[in-house]
Amino acid sequence: MKLSIVATLYQSALYINEFHARATAAAIELTGGEYEIILVNDGSPDNSLDLAVKLSERDPHVIVVDLSRNFGHHKAMMTGLSIAQGERVFLIDSDLEEEPEWLLPFIRQMESETCDVVYGIQSKRKGGFFERITGVLFYGLFRVFTGIAQPNNIVTARLMSRRYVEALLLHQEREINIGGLWIITGFKQCQSIVKKHSSSPSTYSISRRFSHFVNAVTSFSSLPLVFTFYSGFVISISALIYIAYLSFRFFFIASPPSGYTSIIASIWLFSGLIIFFIGVQGIYISKVFSEVKQRPYTIIRHVYRHVQQSRGAK
């Protein structure tokens, strides 16, 4: 198998037929007929699964992986990659914001620059002001907290060699942040400037963006824990200095300390800091709890293949 195209489905009913047609045309131009298109249904609430199954019945190159529920975009992508058999694997979103035709320039760049990965970078992030500013903040803070040089405005679309995909799948985290895993897996990776289209509104709310950021940072860095230690150290030192100052005033200036308001404010401040620091530690403990249980990060309900391909399968 020369090529695997992997895409996830979530509210993709409007795009799936066109995506299939365009991805098929690009794959045929590149490989002739040695390719597969793997569509992972991530618990889509519309009729994406029905449409994908019909495609698999007509086209023997299409494989549909139906997950038992919605597990999340990153976990669904890893599941699709685990099933892909191609010598090269093209990962892309199915909503046509990323063009299936990028496969062709990606393969040319991979061969000319002898790299294991070619991934897309937006020259200008799509969306309005809020989406752009939150994107800048996310990537900047992610690099600061983790030390991982993830570039700004990276997209899902990427062409990968077989050895890179196998190395990527060695990561067995239950709480997956695939953007960081792409980087830390290593190998030679090359950027390709692309223009991402806006075919549908973003499903990421403010709370989901913040949750995604917290998960990304705590998955790759212990810096927040180190920060709590040094913050506690600085607070303790400042408190000792202030106590020494009050003692000096009492014994040498005869000015007893006073101020009910300042005491309440101090208690309020430090109580909040204590709760915050305990919460940070709690996040890490919850991740340890999740990893220790070793639950599968996705569960496959059914895999739909063409009848001729499914003979002899379990």
PyMOL commands that set and color helices and strands:
alter all, ss='L'
color gray80, all
select helices_A, chain A and resi 16-31+48-58+73-83+100-113+129-146+162-168+178-184+206-220+223-253+260-293+307-310
alter helices_A, ss='H'
color red, helices_A
select strands_A, chain A and resi 3-9+35-41+62-67+88-91+117-122+154-161+189-194+300-304
alter strands_A, ss='S'
color yellow, strands_A
deselect
rebuild
show_as cartoon
